[in-house]
Amino acid sequence: MRGDRVEVLVDVGDGVRQFEIAATAAGRRVEVAVARGTVEVTEITRTGQPVRSARFMATRVVAIVEHPALDGEDAGGRGGGGTRRRSPPQPALDLDQA
């Protein structure tokens, strides 16, 4: 649901870098999958279509922190207050595509 987000801390050699992937629209969710030495974090629509994803080498991942949306926090606009807050656009992850 909107408000879900996942933080991934990755060892980059000279320190740790933080990446954050969040569900940006109502009905979307964030899923984490670990397979074959990679960690993949994907934002998915209600119909199962991936919107954005990020992959990391599992040996470099220091921590994965999942932040589920709070109950009543913008569950499709039916949350408390009756006003919809728009989440700011997410910055690019600046990952080199190989």
Backbone hydrogen bonds in HBPLUS format (Angstrom, degrees):
<---DONOR---> <-ACCEPTOR-->    atom                        ^
c    i                          cat <-CA-CA->   ^        H-A-AA   ^      H-
h    n   atom  resd res      DA  || num        DHA   H-A  angle D-A-AA Bond
n    s   type  num  typ     dist DA aas  dist angle  dist       angle   num
A0004-ASP N   A0001-MET O   2.99 MM   3  5.91 161.3  2.03 151.5 153.2     1
A0023-ALA N   A0004-ASP O   2.83 MM  19  5.38 165.7  1.85 155.0 156.9     2
A0005-ARG N   A0067-HIS O   3.01 MM  62  5.19 148.0  2.11 136.9 146.1     3
A0067-HIS N   A0005-ARG O   2.75 MM  62  5.19 168.8  1.76 172.7 169.1     4
A0006-VAL N   A0021-ILE O   2.80 MM  15  5.37 157.9  1.85 156.1 163.6     5
A0021-ILE N   A0006-VAL O   2.93 MM  15  5.37 162.9  1.96 155.8 160.6     6
A0007-GLU N   A0065-VAL O   2.78 MM  58  5.02 167.2  1.80 152.8 155.7     7
A0065-VAL N   A0007-GLU O   2.81 MM  58  5.02 168.6  1.82 152.3 156.3     8
A0008-VAL N   A0019-PHE O   2.78 MM  11  5.17 162.4  1.81 153.7 158.8     9
A0019-PHE N   A0008-VAL O   2.88 MM  11  5.17 155.9  1.93 148.2 156.3    10
A0009-LEU N   A0063-ALA O   2.87 MM  54  5.12 170.9  1.88 152.6 155.5    11
A0062-VAL N   A0009-LEU O   2.71 MM  53  5.36 159.5  1.75 148.9 155.0    12
A0063-ALA N   A0009-LEU O   3.37 MM  54  5.12 157.8  2.42 128.6 132.2    13
A0010-VAL N   A0017-ARG O   2.86 MM   7  5.27 168.2  1.87 155.8 158.8    14
A0017-ARG N   A0010-VAL O   2.81 MM   7  5.27 164.0  1.83 153.7 155.8    15
A0011-ASP N   A0060-ARG O   2.78 MM  49  5.19 172.9  1.79 158.6 158.2    16
A0012-VAL N   A0015-GLY O   2.93 MM   3  5.71 164.2  1.96 152.7 157.9    17
A0028-ARG N   A0025-ALA O   3.19 MM   3  5.77 162.0  2.22 134.9 136.1    18
A0029-ARG N   A0044-ILE O   2.93 MM  15  5.39 156.4  1.99 150.6 158.3    19
A0044-ILE N   A0029-ARG O   2.77 MM  15  5.39 166.1  1.78 161.0 165.9    20
A0031-GLU N   A0042-THR O   2.84 MM  11  5.35 163.3  1.87 156.5 160.2    21
A0042-THR N   A0031-GLU O   2.89 MM  11  5.35 163.2  1.92 155.7 161.3    22
A0033-ALA N   A0040-GLU O   2.84 MM   7  5.20 159.3  1.88 152.5 159.5    23
A0040-GLU N   A0033-ALA O   2.78 MM   7  5.20 170.7  1.78 160.5 163.8    24
A0035-ALA N   A0038-THR O   3.03 MM   3  5.55 153.8  2.10 154.0 161.5    25
A0038-THR N   A0035-ALA O   3.01 MM   3  5.55 155.4  2.07 118.9 126.5    26
A0058-ALA N   A0037-GLY O   2.86 MM  21  5.11 173.9  1.86 128.8 129.7    27
A0039-VAL N   A0056-PHE O   2.78 MM  17  5.14 158.6  1.82 151.2 157.8    28
A0056-PHE N   A0039-VAL O   2.83 MM  17  5.14 149.1  1.93 144.2 154.4    29
A0041-VAL N   A0054-ALA O   2.91 MM  13  5.36 160.6  1.95 156.4 162.2    30
A0054-ALA N   A0041-VAL O   2.89 MM  13  5.36 146.3  2.00 146.8 157.8    31
A0043-GLU N   A0052-ARG O   2.86 MM   9  5.44 166.6  1.88 163.5 168.0    32
A0051-VAL N   A0043-GLU O   2.76 MM   8  5.49 174.8  1.76 161.8 162.1    33
A0045-THR N   A0049-GLN O   2.99 MM   4  5.38 163.2  2.02 144.9 149.1    34
A0048-GLY N   A0045-THR O   3.08 MM   3  5.26 161.9  2.11 108.3 113.9    35
A0060-ARG N   A0057-MET O   2.98 MM   3  5.47 149.9  2.08 113.4 122.3    36
A0061-VAL N   A0058-ALA O   3.37 MM   3  5.24 147.2  2.48  95.9 104.8    37
A0073-GLU N   A0070-LEU O   3.01 MM   3  5.26 157.5  2.06 132.7 131.4    38
A0076-GLY N   A0074-ASP O   2.95 MM   2  5.54 127.6  2.23 106.3  90.8    39
A0078-ARG N   A0075-ALA O   3.46 MM   3  5.54 162.9  2.49 100.9 105.7    40
